[in-house]
Amino acid sequence: MGEGVQIKENAKSKRRKDEEFFCNLMEALVSIDQRTLQMLEIGVDLTLYEDPYQQIVEGLIYKHYGEVKAQIIMWWLLAVQESDGTKNLTLKFDDEKEHIINTPKQLYKVLEKIKM
């Protein structure tokens, strides 16, 4: 590029990339949890192998998103794992409004509303 040229990403593009990254991350974590449960069902326990990696990922989530958002993310990951898909996963804030969070995208949108 030429000297003195600056390229700046616009805010909308950055938000879209952040959302896409977050959704891909949540889908990957859900998939890993599902595979772990499937392996346990056939008698293969990989938790000793996987736990250090899960702790690293969890630590990075807490570091990046902060305590409150990370706790919501961890709750959602567990709720999805325990859900049979027949009921909506809902979260209620101080405003008493119930937020439906069945997908990573819905989770992302709810987390965006939380000001830190």
RODO-2510 file (C-alpha; in nm, 4 decimals, decimal comma):
residues 116
     n   res          X          Y          Z
     1     m     0,0000     0,0000     0,0000
     2     g     0,1009     0,3584    -0,0405
     3     e     0,2719     0,5575     0,2261
     4     g     0,0362     0,7219     0,4754
     5     v    -0,2610     0,5085     0,3728
     6     q    -0,4687     0,3834     0,6614
     7     i    -0,7331     0,1164     0,6367
     8     k    -0,9890     0,1132     0,9125
     9     e    -1,2527    -0,1530     0,9638
    10     n    -1,5992    -0,0104     1,0191
    11     a    -1,7881    -0,0866     1,3395
    12     k    -2,0606    -0,2891     1,1652
    13     s    -1,8064    -0,5193     1,0015
    14     k    -1,6266    -0,5684     1,3333
    15     r    -1,9541    -0,6532     1,5149
    16     r    -2,0439    -0,9022     1,2419
    17     k    -1,7048    -1,0732     1,2696
    18     d    -1,7288    -1,0785     1,6504
    19     e    -2,0746    -1,2365     1,6309
    20     e    -1,9611    -1,4951     1,3774
    21     f    -1,6564    -1,5852     1,5899
    22     f    -1,8695    -1,6141     1,9044
    23     c    -2,1327    -1,8326     1,7357
    24     n    -1,8664    -2,0616     1,5874
    25     l    -1,7003    -2,0918     1,9285
    26     m    -2,0282    -2,1795     2,1042
    27     e    -2,1190    -2,4348     1,8345
    28     a    -1,7760    -2,5961     1,8677
    29     l    -1,8034    -2,6157     2,2476
    30     v    -2,1524    -2,7670     2,2273
    31     s    -2,0267    -3,0192     1,9718
    32     i    -1,7331    -3,1163     2,1942
    33     d    -1,9664    -3,1632     2,4915
    34     q    -2,1996    -3,3805     2,2836
    35     r    -1,9106    -3,5970     2,1631
    36     t    -1,7834    -3,6356     2,5182
    37     l    -2,1264    -3,7562     2,6313
    38     q    -2,1478    -3,9984     2,3385
    39     m    -1,8080    -4,1417     2,4268
    40     l    -1,9130    -4,1823     2,7903
    41     e    -2,2232    -4,3728     2,6763
    42     i    -2,0045    -4,6330     2,5055
    43     g    -1,7689    -4,6550     2,8019
    44     v    -1,4857    -4,4272     2,6915
    45     d    -1,4028    -4,1600     2,9491
    46     l    -1,1898    -3,8808     2,8048
    47     t    -1,2484    -3,6293     3,0842
    48     l    -0,8951    -3,6547     3,2242
    49     y    -0,7642    -3,5698     2,8789
    50     e    -1,0200    -3,2987     2,8001
    51     d    -1,0409    -3,1211     3,1376
    52     p    -0,7212    -2,9141     3,1026
    53     y    -0,8360    -2,7903     2,7623
    54     q    -1,1824    -2,7090     2,8938
    55     q    -1,0234    -2,5131     3,1791
    56     i    -0,8130    -2,3151     2,9329
    57     v    -1,1142    -2,2312     2,7164
    58     e    -1,3215    -2,1390     3,0219
    59     g    -1,0403    -1,9163     3,1513
    60     l    -1,0153    -1,7386     2,8175
    61     i    -1,3926    -1,6847     2,8101
    62     y    -1,3808    -1,5293     3,1596
    63     k    -1,0834    -1,3139     3,0619
    64     h    -1,2417    -1,1910     2,7378
    65     y    -1,6072    -1,1510     2,8344
    66     g    -1,5810    -1,0743     3,2065
    67     e    -1,7345    -1,2468     3,5076
    68     v    -2,1053    -1,1812     3,4428
    69     k    -2,1087    -1,2643     3,0728
    70     a    -1,8844    -1,5673     3,1243
    71     q    -2,1196    -1,7048     3,3896
    72     i    -2,4104    -1,6668     3,1475
    73     i    -2,2103    -1,8420     2,8749
    74     m    -2,1214    -2,1291     3,1095
    75     w    -2,4850    -2,1577     3,2218
    76     w    -2,5971    -2,1694     2,8580
    77     l    -2,3452    -2,4358     2,7617
    78     l    -2,4623    -2,6559     3,0498
    79     a    -2,8313    -2,5855     2,9805
    80     v    -2,7915    -2,6801     2,6130
    81     q    -2,6168    -3,0018     2,7143
    82     e    -2,9011    -3,0918     2,9536
    83     s    -3,1809    -2,9753     2,7230
    84     d    -3,3815    -3,2153     2,5132
    85     g    -3,4764    -2,9331     2,2757
    86     t    -3,8455    -2,9302     2,3646
    87     k    -3,8345    -2,6251     2,5936
    88     n    -3,6980    -2,2782     2,5405
    89     l    -3,3892    -2,1836     2,7372
    90     t    -3,4738    -1,8557     2,9059
    91     l    -3,2799    -1,6065     3,1100
    92     k    -3,4373    -1,3350     3,3224
    93     f    -3,2567    -1,0080     3,3961
    94     d    -3,3233    -0,7357     3,6494
    95     d    -3,5774    -0,5919     3,4056
    96     e    -3,7808    -0,9122     3,4698
    97     k    -3,8018    -0,9723     3,0942
    98     e    -3,7413    -1,3309     2,9907
    99     h    -3,4933    -1,3665     2,7082
   100     i    -3,5126    -1,6809     2,4958
   101     i    -3,1631    -1,8139     2,4296
   102     n    -3,1831    -2,1339     2,2269
   103     t    -2,9064    -2,0528     1,9786
   104     p    -2,5577    -1,9056     1,9944
   105     k    -2,6842    -1,6042     1,7998
   106     q    -2,9595    -1,5418     2,0557
   107     l    -2,7016    -1,5754     2,3323
   108     y    -2,4745    -1,3258     2,1573
   109     k    -2,7585    -1,0747     2,1228
   110     v    -2,8438    -1,1036     2,4936
   111     l    -2,4807    -1,0616     2,5950
   112     e    -2,4584    -0,7489     2,3782
   113     k    -2,7300    -0,5914     2,5930
   114     i    -2,5231    -0,6312     2,9075
   115     k    -2,3099    -0,3241     2,9599
   116     m    -1,9788    -0,3848     3,1294
***
